[in-house]
Structure formats: structure tokens, C-alpha cells
Amino acid sequence: MSVPFARNDKLVPLGESFRVGVRETLGRRCAELGLDGVLLLSPANVGYACGFFFSVNERPVGLYVPVKGEPILFIPELERENAETVQGVTRDIYYEFSSTNHPILWMVKQSKAKRIAIDTLEARLLGDMQPMLDKLMLEDIASPLRYIKTPDEIALAREAVKFADICLERLFAQGADIISQGGTELDLMADCTDVARAALKSAYGETFAGTKMGITATVHSGPRAALPHGNVIARKPQPGEPVIAGIGASLGGYHSESGITIIVGDMTPEHLRVMTAMQACNDGAIAALRPGNTCDAVNAAAMAPLEAAGLGAAIRHRIGHGMGVEGHEAPWLNPGEQTLIAAGMVFSNEPGVYRPNLDGYRTINTMIVHPDRVEIPSRFQTNHPIAERVFAL
């Protein structure tokens, strides 16, 4: 099953020039730190720096970026063919995971570096690694580069969220009928995600083959909506209950989100009160998300309307998180985060009200920071005001 969608023919996967720029920046940063290079082991950092997207398992993949010389992509034998299309790197291959000759220790040896940064490392390897090196810096120097996206990265995130909205539009259009026929949370989720995945595959499946591309979703109802990360189960939503749907979409390795709360049947004054407070929370985050403000200040401004509405005890998480190569990545819009907002950052905006054993509510918008404004590419909430968000049985 598919829905009509006008694809953007100008969108293509990020090219080698982008990856070269990332690696050159990493090399300059290593030189400033007095290092020979950096070994990236985080799958997100590897994908960001060389475009290799792979199935994560116990066999590590690493990318060594030197100050001088050609980068080395370290892969297990079973990834040999998958890595052949990666440009701008040499490949070094190990046969299989081994506890006696751990692949990460092998990677460090093969790099020939004596002064190296590593973005993530198991503590049990530290003792064996330190004698191999003159200087070991356990610091993720790649992630901060990902905070501010280029226009091409933003274009992918902007396009991805359209498919999250397609998922929500399908849920909104068909949810009442599915529930009336005895459908469950699982049925609601399966129906809308099937449509969104089909649309994504039809529009971009060929052009973006080999990159990270997909749809993820959760659907919770009634008292279970008070569980922000609860499992989706075969529960039938009942009249008077809220249904939360949170949708994530990725295209070309870049993530966006859209989400909504819809009431089964008639909306009560209490439903309207809570959802109006959440809208004020959403608007407070947008107003505060300006260059030079801190992430902490954005979170505080967003949460103030919920506190003022007497819903402070129902807050269970921050207002939002960064999005990009990972669905959840730094910087975080949470208490104590002093990172300064800058143009080119992409965040989620997730007002949530969770009342255990009673109900739960959450909406999600994607926010893109510009020098003079905040762009909201997720459009479901704008297109469907609060009073319309019901499954009319």
C-alpha cells in the first residue's frame, strides 16, 4: 500500500566531498591536540565520516583518520563486499571477532599511531591498550562536529520528517475505523507505518539504497500512554482515552520526528486543558530556541507553562534532543546543558504529560534553527488544531 508523494529529485546521498571535509576537520583537530590521529568506533561517527552504514553487532568497525595520510576503514571479513563502495579510504580486514586478539587492539596496532584519540572504548581494553601508546585521549572529538548541520544535511532531515507526517496522517484518517472494528495499538501502528514505509521506498528507495532509511513508531493508549517508552501491545483503545503516536523517520542517514496525541471519541475539558498547556510548552521552546541561548534555558522556558498549569508532577523528561546521524544525539535540551544554540542545529520538541495509571499525552515537532527564526518542518500539528485531534467513533 502506498500514498502519492512528490519526491525531490534534487536530493541525493551526501557525497564524498562532504565526507572529505569531515575528515579534514578531524585531522586538523587532532593536530591541535598533538595527536597522530583519531580512531572512530561509534557507528554514527563512522557513518558520518566516511558514509559506511552497517549492521551493528559484536564485530567492531573502526575508521582511523590520521593527521597525515589516507584514512583506514577497519572491517570484519563479512563486511568486505559491503565496504567496497566507500570512497577515500583504504580497507584493512580482520577475519572474526576474537577475545584473545581483540579487533580494537588490532586496529590501534595497524594504525601505527602512538598518540591517538578514541571516541568510545570498553574499560576492559584500557589496560592492554595503554602500553601500546604514548598518548591516549578518550574523547569523542567527532560528535561536536555533528551539532551544526550543513544545508545538505538539513535538507535530508527536512525531507525525512515528511514521511513521519505521512504516517500520522494515515493514523488520523484510519484510526477511528480500526478502533471501531476492535483494532489494537499494534493494528494502528502496523497500518500507518506500512503506508509510510511504502511511500518512502517508492520515493527514495532506489536513490538512497545503501544508506540508513526507514520508519520507527510507537502507539500507546489510555493508562499505558503514561509510559513514554512502553512496548506496543495488543490493547484496544477505549472511548475517552488518549492515544499517543511517536514517529521517527530517516533518509540518507538523517533523522527527524513527528508525534501527536489523539483522543478516542469526544474531547473533554480536561483533555483540552492538558493539550492546550502542551501547546504552550511547544511554543515556549520555539520562542527560546534562538542562537546564543543555552540548551538549559530552552528547556526551562518550555517547561514553565506545564508548571503553571499544575502539571509539573507529570513531567518525566526534557523538552527535546538533537537529531542528525542518530535519532537521539547531543546537544540535549535538558537541565544543566550549557551548549549554546546555533544556526544549523536540529532538535525535537516533545512536550509530555504522564499521569501513571491514568493517562498520558505527548506531541513532537522537529525544529531547525536558523539565524533569525525556527523552522518547523513537521506539519501535522499545524494542519490539525487541538480541537480536531479526535478519533470520531
VOPA-417984 format. One record per residue: x, y negated, z of N, C-alpha, C, CB in turn. Coordinates in steps of 0.05 Angstrom, whole numbers. Each point is the difference from the previous one (the first is absolute). Glycine has a CB too. Example, Ala and Ser with C-alpha at 12.3 -4.5 7.8 and 13.67 -1.06 7.14 Angstrom:
<recs>
n.X,n.Y,n.Z,ca.X,ca.Y,ca.Z,c.X,c.Y,c.Z,cb.X,cb.Y,cb.Z
264,114,156,-18,-24,0,18,-24,0,-38,23,25
31,-44,-39,16,-24,1,-15,-22,14,24,13,-43
</recs>
This chain:
<recs>
n.X,n.Y,n.Z,ca.X,ca.Y,ca.Z,c.X,c.Y,c.Z,cb.X,cb.Y,cb.Z
17,24,0,-17,-24,0,18,-25,0,-37,25,24
30,-45,-40,16,-24,-2,-18,-24,-1,37,25,-23
-26,-49,26,-14,-25,-2,15,-17,-20,-19,3,47
6,-21,-61,14,-18,-18,20,-18,15,-40,0,-31
63,-4,19,20,-17,12,17,-11,-22,0,26,43
4,-53,-43,16,-13,-20,29,-1,10,-39,-28,-16
56,46,6,27,1,8,16,-24,-9,-3,50,-1
24,-56,16,18,-22,-7,23,12,-16,-13,-27,41
13,22,-67,20,12,-18,28,-10,5,-35,6,-34
37,-29,48,27,-11,6,14,13,24,-17,-43,-19
1,58,34,12,13,24,16,25,-8,-38,-17,28
62,19,-19,17,23,-4,16,5,26,4,-9,-51
7,33,55,16,5,24,24,-20,1,-14,48,-1
22,-54,25,23,-17,4,24,12,-15,-17,-16,44
32,-1,-59,21,9,-17,27,1,14,-25,-18,-38
45,27,23,27,3,11,12,-26,8,6,39,-29
-14,-61,16,11,-26,8,-8,-7,29,-1,-15,-48
-23,22,56,-9,-4,28,17,16,19,-46,-10,-16
50,36,10,16,17,18,29,-9,1,-30,39,-11
41,-47,-11,28,-10,0,2,-24,18,7,16,-47
-27,-34,46,0,-23,17,0,7,30,-23,-25,-36
7,45,42,-2,9,28,28,11,9,-49,11,-5
61,6,-12,25,12,8,22,-21,1,-14,43,-21
14,-63,4,20,-21,1,-3,-16,26,1,-3,-50
-25,-2,58,-5,-14,26,10,16,23,-40,-23,-20
34,49,19,10,18,22,31,0,1,-41,29,-5
53,-28,-19,30,0,-1,11,-26,12,-2,29,-40
-10,-51,34,10,-26,11,-4,0,31,-11,-23,-43
-11,34,52,-5,0,29,20,18,14,-49,-8,-8
56,31,-4,21,17,11,27,-14,1,-25,40,-17
32,-55,-3,25,-14,-1,1,-21,23,3,7,-50
-26,-21,55,-1,-19,21,4,13,28,-31,-28,-28
22,53,30,2,15,25,27,15,3,-50,4,0
67,-6,-20,26,14,2,-3,30,-5,16,-35,31
-35,43,-47,-5,28,-5,8,8,-29,-38,-1,33
42,27,-36,5,10,-27,-26,4,-16,42,23,18
-63,-18,-3,-26,5,-14,-21,8,20,24,13,-41
-48,-7,31,-22,9,16,-12,26,-11,-10,-49,12
3,67,7,-13,25,-8,-30,-3,8,43,27,6
-60,-27,-26,-29,-2,5,-12,28,1,-2,-45,-24
-11,51,46,-12,27,4,-30,-2,2,41,15,22
-52,-39,-16,-29,-4,1,-11,4,-28,4,-32,39
-24,50,-43,-11,3,-27,-10,-26,-13,-13,46,13
2,-64,4,-9,-25,-11,23,-17,-10,-39,1,32
61,-2,-17,23,-15,-9,13,12,-25,8,-14,48
-7,40,-49,11,13,-24,-16,-8,-25,17,39,28
-44,-36,-25,-18,-8,-22,3,-29,-8,-31,35,15
34,-52,5,2,-29,-5,26,-6,-15,-26,-9,41
48,22,-34,26,-7,-11,7,14,-26,14,-8,46
-27,31,-52,7,13,-26,-25,10,-15,43,13,21
-67,-14,-9,-24,8,-14,-4,30,0,6,-38,-28
7,53,46,-4,29,1,-21,6,21,48,8,-14
-71,1,5,-22,8,18,-1,30,1,-26,-42,-10
27,53,34,3,29,2,-18,10,23,47,-2,-18
-51,28,18,-15,13,21,18,3,25,-29,25,-34
20,-38,56,16,0,24,-2,27,14,-6,-50,5
28,62,2,0,25,15,26,2,16,-28,23,-36
35,1,45,24,2,18,26,-4,-14,-26,31,27
26,-31,-54,24,-5,-16,4,-29,-5,-4,45,-21
23,-58,34,2,-30,-3,10,-8,-27,9,-2,49
-18,-21,-57,10,-14,-24,13,-26,10,-36,20,-31
59,-26,20,14,-25,8,10,-15,-24,13,22,43
-11,-48,-39,11,-18,-21,23,-16,13,-45,-3,-25
69,7,16,23,-16,10,4,-23,-19,21,41,21
-22,-65,-10,5,-25,-15,26,-12,10,-50,-8,-7
71,9,-10,26,-11,9,2,-30,-6,21,45,-8
-2,-57,21,7,-28,-7,11,-2,-28,9,-10,49
8,30,-56,11,2,-26,-4,28,-11,34,-36,11
-40,38,-36,-3,27,-12,-29,6,-5,41,15,23
-45,9,-33,-27,9,-8,-15,13,23,17,6,-48
-42,-11,51,-16,13,21,-1,30,-5,-27,-42,7
24,57,15,-2,29,-1,-27,9,11,50,5,4
-65,10,-19,-25,11,9,5,29,8,-27,-30,-30
24,36,56,4,27,10,-26,15,1,40,-16,28
-42,39,-41,-25,14,-2,5,30,4,-18,-35,-31
-3,49,41,2,30,0,-4,11,-28,-17,1,47
27,23,-51,-1,12,-26,-28,0,-12,38,29,14
-58,-24,2,-27,2,-10,-11,-27,-11,-8,38,32
22,-60,-27,-8,-26,-10,16,-8,-25,-14,-13,46
31,31,-56,18,-7,-22,-15,-12,-24,30,37,15
-50,-22,-25,-14,-10,-24,-16,-25,6,-3,47,-16
-9,-48,40,-17,-24,7,17,-25,1,-30,30,27
56,-28,-20,17,-23,3,14,-8,-26,6,13,47
-10,2,-69,15,-5,-24,-7,-27,-13,2,48,-7
-26,-58,13,-8,-26,-13,9,-24,16,-39,24,-19
50,-20,42,9,-23,17,24,-13,-14,-17,22,43
15,-48,-47,21,-14,-14,19,-14,19,-31,-7,-38
56,2,29,19,-16,14,13,13,24,-27,-37,-14
25,64,16,13,15,22,13,25,-11,-34,-18,32
54,27,-18,10,27,-4,-15,18,19,46,-16,-15
-46,42,9,-15,19,17,20,20,12,-42,-6,-28
38,11,53,16,21,13,-20,19,13,40,-31,9
-36,57,-13,-20,19,7,10,21,20,-20,-6,-46
3,11,66,6,22,19,-21,22,-5,21,-32,35
-13,56,-27,-17,23,-7,-25,2,17,40,23,-15
-37,-24,41,-22,5,18,6,-11,28,-12,42,-26
-9,-47,41,3,-10,27,16,20,16,-43,-26,-3
62,16,19,17,17,17,5,-14,26,21,21,-40
-26,-7,62,6,-12,26,29,0,6,-44,16,16
60,2,-28,29,1,6,15,-20,-17,-5,49,12
-5,-56,-36,12,-20,-16,-22,-19,-8,36,31,-18
-44,-48,37,-24,-16,-3,3,-19,-24,-8,2,50
-13,-3,-67,2,-17,-24,7,-29,5,-33,31,-20
25,-42,42,6,-29,5,29,-3,7,-47,-8,16
59,26,-1,28,-1,5,16,4,-26,-7,18,46
-3,-1,-63,12,4,-27,-2,-25,-16,-12,49,1
-10,-63,0,-3,-25,-16,20,-21,9,-49,10,-5
53,-13,31,19,-19,10,28,7,-9,-29,-8,40
36,34,-39,26,8,-10,3,-5,-30,2,35,36
-22,-29,-51,1,-4,-29,2,-30,-8,-26,42,-5
15,-59,22,1,-29,-6,28,-11,1,-46,-4,18
63,17,-3,28,-8,5,1,-27,15,14,24,-41
-36,-32,53,0,-25,15,11,5,28,-41,-16,-25
55,-4,35,10,1,28,-15,-20,18,44,14,-17
-57,-33,4,-16,-20,14,-28,-1,-13,42,-28,13
-62,37,1,-25,5,-14,-24,-7,18,21,37,-27
-42,-47,15,-26,-4,13,-18,23,-9,6,-51,3
-23,60,16,-20,21,-6,-26,-10,11,34,38,1
-56,-37,-17,-25,-11,8,-15,16,21,-3,-20,-45
6,47,44,-13,16,20,16,26,4,-46,-19,-13
49,28,38,17,23,5,-10,15,24,39,-24,-20
-40,51,18,-6,17,23,22,-3,21,-27,32,-30
19,-34,55,19,-4,21,19,24,2,-33,-27,25
24,51,-32,17,24,3,23,0,-19,-40,25,15
39,-42,-36,22,-1,-19,22,-20,7,-32,13,-35
26,-30,55,18,-22,6,27,9,9,-40,-27,13
41,48,4,25,9,11,19,11,-22,-24,11,42
12,3,-62,17,11,-21,8,-22,-20,-23,44,5
7,-65,-7,5,-20,-21,21,-21,9,-46,7,-16
46,-14,41,18,-22,9,29,6,-6,-33,-10,35
44,34,-31,28,5,-6,7,-3,-30,1,31,39
-21,-30,-56,4,-2,-28,4,-29,-10,-27,42,-5
21,-61,23,-2,-28,-9,16,-18,18,-45,9,-19
53,-32,8,12,-21,16,-21,-19,11,41,3,-28
-63,-5,13,-22,-18,9,-26,11,-9,30,-40,-2
-49,44,20,-26,10,-6,-21,-21,11,16,49,2
-31,-60,-20,-21,-19,7,-27,13,-4,30,-40,-12
-44,46,33,-27,11,-2,-20,-22,-1,14,41,25
-18,-51,-49,-18,-23,-4,-13,2,-28,27,-29,32
-53,24,-33,-14,0,-26,3,-27,-13,-32,35,17
52,-38,-34,4,-26,-13,-16,-3,-25,46,-1,19
-60,23,-27,-16,-1,-24,-28,-11,5,26,38,-18
-38,-30,41,-28,-7,5,-5,-30,-1,-4,41,27
21,-58,-15,-5,-29,-1,-2,-11,-29,23,-4,44
-9,17,-62,-2,-9,-28,-28,5,-11,49,10,-6
-63,9,17,-26,7,-9,-22,-18,10,15,47,-3
-9,-64,23,-20,-18,11,-13,-18,-21,25,1,43
-8,-13,-59,-9,-20,-20,0,13,-28,18,-39,29
-41,41,-40,-3,14,-26,4,-19,-24,-32,32,22
42,-21,-43,3,-15,-25,-28,-2,-13,48,15,-7
-52,-32,-13,-26,-1,-14,-7,27,-12,9,-48,-10
10,63,0,-7,26,-12,-10,20,22,35,-8,-36
-23,7,59,-9,17,22,-28,-8,9,47,6,15
-51,-32,-13,-27,-10,8,-21,8,-20,22,-39,24
-15,38,-50,-19,8,-20,-9,29,3,21,-33,-31
-3,50,39,-8,28,5,-18,3,24,43,15,-21
-37,-29,42,-17,1,24,-28,-12,-6,41,-4,29
-41,-18,-44,-26,-13,-7,-17,19,-17,23,-45,1
-11,60,-19,-15,18,-17,-9,24,16,25,-15,-40
-8,25,58,-7,24,15,-26,-4,16,49,11,3
-52,-35,9,-22,-4,18,-27,0,-15,29,-27,30
-28,23,-57,-25,2,-15,-12,28,1,18,-36,-30
0,56,33,-10,27,1,-11,7,28,33,13,-36
-22,-26,57,-12,3,26,-28,-12,0,46,-2,22
-49,-21,-36,-27,-12,-2,-19,17,-16,22,-45,4
-12,58,-25,-17,18,-16,-10,22,18,26,-9,-41
-9,19,59,-8,21,19,-23,-10,18,47,19,-1
-44,-44,11,-20,-11,18,-26,-6,-15,36,-19,28
-34,10,-53,-24,-6,-15,-16,26,-5,23,-39,-22
-9,61,17,-13,25,-4,-13,9,26,33,12,-36
-20,-14,58,-11,7,26,-25,-17,5,46,13,17
-45,-38,-22,-22,-18,6,-24,7,-18,32,-36,13
-26,43,-38,-22,6,-19,-13,27,5,24,-28,-33
-9,48,42,-10,27,2,-4,10,29,23,9,-43
-12,-25,62,-1,10,28,-27,6,11,40,-26,6
-60,8,-11,-27,4,11,-12,26,-11,-6,-49,4
10,54,-30,-11,24,-12,14,25,11,-10,-25,-42
36,24,46,15,23,11,-10,6,28,40,-10,-29
-42,-11,46,-9,3,27,-29,11,1,31,-37,15
-48,26,-32,-28,9,0,-3,29,-7,-13,-45,-14
32,56,-1,-1,28,-7,15,18,20,-3,-14,-48
10,2,71,14,15,21,30,1,-3,-40,27,2
51,-45,-18,29,-1,-4,15,-8,25,-9,-10,-47
34,17,48,18,-5,23,21,-20,-6,-9,47,16
25,-53,4,24,-17,-5,17,12,-22,-1,-15,48
5,41,-48,17,12,-20,-12,-3,-28,15,33,34
-42,-31,-36,-13,-4,-26,3,-28,-10,-33,36,12
29,-55,6,3,-28,-8,28,-6,-10,-34,-13,34
54,23,-19,28,-5,-8,7,14,-26,12,-4,48
-21,29,-52,7,14,-24,-12,-13,-25,2,42,27
-27,-52,-24,-13,-12,-23,15,-26,-9,-44,20,15
49,-37,4,12,-26,-8,29,2,-8,-32,-22,30
47,40,-17,28,3,-8,4,14,-27,12,1,49
-30,17,-55,1,13,-26,-3,-20,-22,-19,42,19
0,-61,-16,-5,-20,-20,25,-19,-3,-50,3,9
60,-11,14,23,-19,-1,25,13,-11,-18,-23,39
23,48,-32,23,14,-11,-3,4,-30,7,24,43
-31,-18,-52,-4,4,-29,5,-27,-15,-34,37,9
25,-59,3,4,-26,-13,29,-7,-1,-44,-14,17
59,20,5,28,-6,1,16,17,-21,-5,-12,49
-2,38,-50,13,17,-19,-6,-8,-28,-2,37,33
-22,-44,-39,-8,-7,-27,14,-26,-9,-44,22,7
47,-41,11,11,-26,-7,31,1,-1,-39,-22,21
52,36,-2,29,-2,2,15,26,3,-9,-43,21
-6,65,-23,13,26,5,24,5,-18,-43,17,15
40,-24,-41,22,5,-19,23,-19,3,-34,18,-31
27,-44,34,21,-20,2,17,2,25,-29,-30,-26
16,38,48,14,1,26,6,28,9,-23,-42,12
23,61,-30,7,28,7,28,0,12,-29,18,-37
32,-3,59,25,2,14,4,-20,22,18,17,-42
-36,-36,45,1,-19,22,-21,8,21,17,-37,-31
-16,25,54,-20,5,21,-25,-15,-8,35,5,36
-57,11,-38,-26,-11,-9,-22,17,12,21,-18,-43
-40,5,57,-21,17,11,-20,-16,17,31,38,-1
-50,-24,13,-21,-10,17,0,16,26,-27,-16,-40
26,2,62,-4,13,26,-24,-13,13,49,11,5
-63,3,12,-25,-11,12,-6,13,27,-17,-10,-46
2,-4,62,-13,10,24,-28,-10,1,44,3,25
-62,13,-15,-28,-8,4,-9,11,27,-10,0,-50
2,-18,68,-8,8,27,-27,-13,6,48,4,15
-64,9,1,-27,-10,6,-7,2,29,-14,13,-46
-5,-30,54,-11,1,28,22,-3,21,-37,28,-17
34,-12,38,21,-1,22,28,6,-10,-36,13,32
38,3,-54,26,7,-10,14,-23,-14,-17,47,-6
1,-68,0,12,-24,-12,17,-15,20,-39,-3,-31
37,11,57,17,-12,20,28,11,0,-40,-8,28
45,28,-46,26,13,-2,14,-11,-25,-16,42,25
34,-62,-22,12,-12,-24,13,20,-19,7,-40,27
5,61,-16,14,20,-17,-12,28,4,42,-28,2
-68,30,2,-12,26,4,-2,16,-26,-26,-20,37
23,46,-34,-3,17,-23,-27,-4,-13,31,33,20
-33,-29,-46,-26,-1,-14,-12,28,2,15,-37,-32
-40,39,42,-12,26,5,-27,2,-13,25,2,44
-37,21,-41,-27,5,-12,-21,-10,19,17,40,-25
-16,-66,31,-21,-12,17,-18,-17,-17,32,-1,40
-59,2,-35,-19,-14,-15,-5,-27,13,-21,43,-16
26,-65,3,-6,-27,11,-30,-3,5,40,-19,-24
-46,6,46,-28,-2,9,-10,-29,-3,6,38,31
-32,-42,-34,-11,-28,-2,9,-16,24,-39,17,-26
47,-42,20,8,-18,21,30,1,6,-45,4,19
59,14,-31,29,3,5,17,-15,-20,-9,44,20
32,-54,-12,19,-10,-19,17,22,-13,2,-43,27
5,39,-52,18,17,-15,24,-16,-8,-38,29,-17
62,-21,26,25,-14,-7,13,15,-23,6,-17,47
2,3,-68,15,11,-22,26,-16,-3,-42,17,-23
65,-4,25,25,-13,-5,14,13,-24,5,-11,49
2,-4,-69,10,10,-25,28,-11,-5,-47,5,-18
66,13,12,26,-9,-9,4,9,-29,18,3,47
-5,-20,-62,6,6,-28,29,-7,-7,-48,-7,-13
60,23,-4,28,-6,-8,3,2,-30,17,17,44
0,-34,-55,5,0,-29,30,-8,-4,-48,-12,-11
62,29,-3,28,-6,-5,17,-1,25,-14,-25,-40
4,39,61,14,1,26,-7,-23,19,36,22,-24
-56,-39,17,-7,-22,17,-29,3,10,32,-30,-25
-36,23,51,-24,6,14,-17,-25,6,23,39,20
-49,-35,-19,-19,-20,9,-23,14,14,12,-32,-38
-29,17,52,-22,12,15,-25,-18,-3,32,21,32
-55,-8,-29,-25,-13,2,-18,17,18,4,-22,-46
-21,10,62,-16,15,18,-25,-15,9,40,24,16
-60,-9,-6,-26,-12,6,-14,16,21,-3,-19,-47
-16,6,61,-19,13,17,-28,-4,-11,30,-7,41
-45,28,-44,-27,-1,-11,-19,13,20,17,2,-48
-40,-14,53,-19,10,19,-20,18,-14,5,-42,28
-11,65,-15,-20,19,-11,-28,-11,8,33,40,3
-49,-47,-22,-27,-10,6,1,-30,5,-13,45,18
-4,-53,1,-3,-29,6,23,-10,17,-49,5,-3
58,-30,-2,20,-13,15,-13,-14,24,29,-6,-41
-19,12,65,-11,-12,24,14,-26,7,-12,46,17
1,-62,1,14,-24,9,28,6,11,-44,-21,10
47,43,4,26,7,11,20,7,-22,-22,16,42
13,-1,-62,17,5,-23,10,-26,-13,-25,43,-9
6,-61,5,6,-26,-12,19,-16,17,-44,0,-22
41,0,48,17,-15,18,29,10,-2,-39,-8,31
42,34,-30,27,11,-1,13,-5,-27,-13,36,33
-1,-32,-54,11,-3,-27,6,-30,-6,-25,42,-15
9,-60,26,6,-28,-3,25,-8,14,-49,-9,-4
53,20,28,25,-5,15,24,11,-15,-25,2,43
22,21,-56,22,12,-15,6,-18,-25,-13,46,16
-7,-57,-28,5,-18,-22,16,-24,8,-43,15,-21
36,-26,45,16,-23,11,28,9,6,-42,-19,19
46,43,-11,27,11,5,15,2,-26,-17,26,39
5,-16,-60,12,1,-27,8,-28,-9,-28,42,-11
9,-61,14,5,-27,-9,23,-13,16,-48,-4,-15
49,10,41,21,-11,16,28,9,-8,-32,-2,38
34,27,-46,25,11,-10,9,-14,-26,-10,44,21
-9,-48,-39,6,-13,-25,9,-29,4,-34,29,-23
20,-43,41,7,-28,5,28,-3,12,-48,-10,7
56,30,10,26,-2,14,22,11,-17,-24,4,43
18,11,-65,21,13,-16,12,-20,-19,-24,44,4
41,-61,7,13,-21,-17,30,2,5,-41,-30,2
57,24,-23,29,1,2,10,-17,24,3,7,-49
15,5,64,12,-12,23,-13,7,26,11,-36,-29
-36,46,28,-13,10,25,12,28,6,-43,-27,-10
40,35,36,10,26,7,-22,21,-3,33,-21,32
-25,46,-35,-19,22,-1,-16,1,26,30,26,-31
-17,-30,53,-13,-1,26,-22,-20,1,43,15,22
-38,-39,-33,-20,-21,1,-24,7,-18,36,-34,8
-32,47,-30,-22,9,-17,-17,19,14,28,-7,-41
-16,26,55,-16,20,15,-17,-14,22,35,35,-10
-22,-53,24,-14,-14,22,-24,-16,-11,43,-3,26
-39,-11,-48,-22,-16,-12,-23,18,-9,34,-34,-14
-27,57,3,-21,19,-9,-16,12,23,29,10,-39
-16,-4,61,-13,14,22,-17,-20,17,37,33,0
-32,-58,-2,-14,-20,17,-31,2,-4,40,-30,-2
-51,32,-22,-29,1,-3,-12,25,13,5,-26,-42
10,48,41,-11,24,13,0,-3,31,17,28,-38
4,-40,48,0,-6,29,-23,-19,7,50,6,1
-54,-26,-17,-21,-20,6,-28,13,-2,30,-36,-18
-33,57,2,-26,13,-2,-4,21,21,2,-8,-49
17,10,68,-3,20,21,7,28,-9,-34,-28,20
50,30,-41,7,27,-11,29,7,4,-35,-7,-34
49,-8,52,28,5,4,6,28,9,4,-47,12
-21,59,5,5,27,9,-2,21,-21,-17,-14,44
4,6,-67,-4,19,-22,23,-1,-21,-49,-4,8
69,-13,-3,23,-3,-19,19,23,6,-5,-50,-3
12,65,-18,18,23,4,25,-1,-17,-39,27,12
42,-47,-28,24,-2,-17,4,-29,-10,-5,48,-14
29,-53,4,7,-26,-12,-18,-7,-23,48,7,14
-45,-32,-23,-17,-9,-23,10,12,-26,-10,-42,24
36,48,-27,8,10,-26,29,8,-1,-34,-28,-20
43,37,-4,27,10,-5,8,-7,-28,-7,38,33
33,-38,-38,10,-3,-26,-7,23,-18,37,-28,18
-38,23,-44,-4,22,-20,18,-5,-24,-48,5,15
56,17,-27,18,-2,-23,7,28,-9,19,-43,16
7,51,-14,8,27,-7,-13,20,19,44,-18,-18
-50,10,42,-15,17,19,-26,-13,6,42,17,20
-62,-1,-14,-26,-11,7,1,-16,26,-21,38,-23
37,-29,42,5,-15,25,30,-5,1,-40,21,24
48,-46,-25,28,-7,2,3,-28,13,11,29,-41
13,-34,51,6,-26,12,-1,-22,-22,28,22,36
-33,-47,-28,-5,-9,27,-28,6,10,34,-36,-7
-38,35,33,-26,7,13,-13,-25,10,18,46,12
-44,-48,-16,-15,-22,12,-10,9,27,-15,-17,-45
33,16,65,-7,10,26,13,-17,22,-4,47,-19
-4,-43,44,11,-16,22,30,3,2,-43,5,24
57,-28,-21,29,1,4,16,0,-25,-9,23,41
-2,-19,-65,15,0,-25,6,-28,-9,-22,44,-13
48,-51,14,8,-27,-6,9,-5,-29,13,-3,48
-16,23,-65,6,-4,-28,-17,-23,-11,12,49,-5
1,-66,-11,-14,-23,-12,-15,8,-25,34,-31,20
-58,22,-23,-15,5,-24,14,-15,-23,-44,5,26
45,8,-50,12,-12,-23,-16,7,-25,45,2,21
-45,-19,-41,-13,6,-25,12,26,-12,-8,-50,-8
-10,66,-3,8,26,-11,-5,23,18,34,-24,-25
-42,19,50,-7,22,19,-29,10,-6,32,-19,35
-36,44,-30,-26,13,-4,-8,14,26,8,6,-50
-32,-13,60,-10,12,26,-28,11,-3,29,-33,25
-36,51,-6,-28,7,4,-12,-19,21,10,49,-12
-36,-51,11,-15,-16,19,-22,17,10,11,-44,-23
-9,54,48,-17,22,10,-13,-6,26,29,31,-24
-49,-48,25,-15,-4,25,-14,26,8,-7,-49,-11
10,57,36,-12,25,9,-13,-3,27,33,25,-26
-57,-14,29,-14,1,26,-7,29,5,-19,-48,-5
29,59,27,-3,29,5,-11,3,29,38,12,-33
-62,-1,35,-13,4,26,-4,30,4,-23,-46,-2
41,59,17,-1,29,3,-27,10,9,48,-1,11
-56,23,-24,-25,14,5,-24,-16,-9,22,23,38
-18,-46,-51,-22,-16,-10,2,-5,-30,-2,-22,45
22,6,-54,2,-6,-28,27,-13,-6,-50,-6,-3
55,1,-23,24,-13,-8,-5,-15,-26,28,35,23
-11,-56,-27,-2,-17,-24,28,-7,-9,-46,-19,15
50,18,-41,26,-10,-11,-4,-9,-29,26,30,31
-14,-52,-38,2,-8,-28,29,-3,-7,-45,-24,2
52,26,-27,28,-3,-9,0,-17,-26,13,45,21
3,-65,-20,7,-15,-24,31,1,-4,-40,-31,6
48,30,-31,29,-4,-7,5,-30,-3,3,45,-23
19,-54,35,7,-29,-1,27,-3,-13,-28,-10,41
30,-8,-61,25,-6,-13,7,-29,6,-8,34,-37
32,-39,48,7,-27,8,13,-15,-23,7,16,47
-17,-40,-52,11,-18,-20,10,-25,15,-31,18,-37
46,-35,25,10,-24,14,-22,-17,11,39,1,-30
-62,-3,17,-20,-19,8,-28,13,5,25,-34,-25
-26,61,24,-26,13,4,4,29,5,-21,-33,-31
-1,46,39,-1,29,4,-19,12,-21,11,-4,50
-1,22,-66,-16,14,-20,-12,25,12,29,-18,-37
-55,23,32,-14,24,10,-8,16,-25,-17,-23,43
34,42,-52,-7,15,-24,-21,21,5,45,-8,-16
-49,17,40,-22,18,6,-26,-16,1,31,32,27
-51,-24,-42,-23,-17,-5,-26,11,11,22,-16,-40
-22,39,52,-26,12,8,-14,-18,20,18,46,-8
-4,-55,29,-13,-16,20,-11,-27,-11,30,21,35
-15,-33,-53,-9,-25,-12,-25,5,-17,48,-17,-1
-49,39,-13,-22,6,-18,-25,10,15,33,10,-35
-29,-1,60,-23,11,15,0,-12,28,3,43,-26
-18,-65,30,-2,-13,26,-10,20,22,-8,-44,-23
13,36,48,-6,18,22,-29,10,-1,34,-25,27
-53,8,-32,-28,8,1,-7,22,-20,-11,-46,15
27,48,-36,-5,21,-21,12,27,6,-2,-37,-33
19,38,54,16,25,4,-16,20,16,42,-27,0
-62,38,-14,-17,21,11,-4,22,-20,-23,-33,30
20,58,-20,-10,22,-16,-30,1,4,44,27,4
-59,-38,-23,-29,-1,2,-13,27,-5,2,-49,-14
-10,63,35,-11,27,-2,-29,-1,-10,31,16,36
</recs>
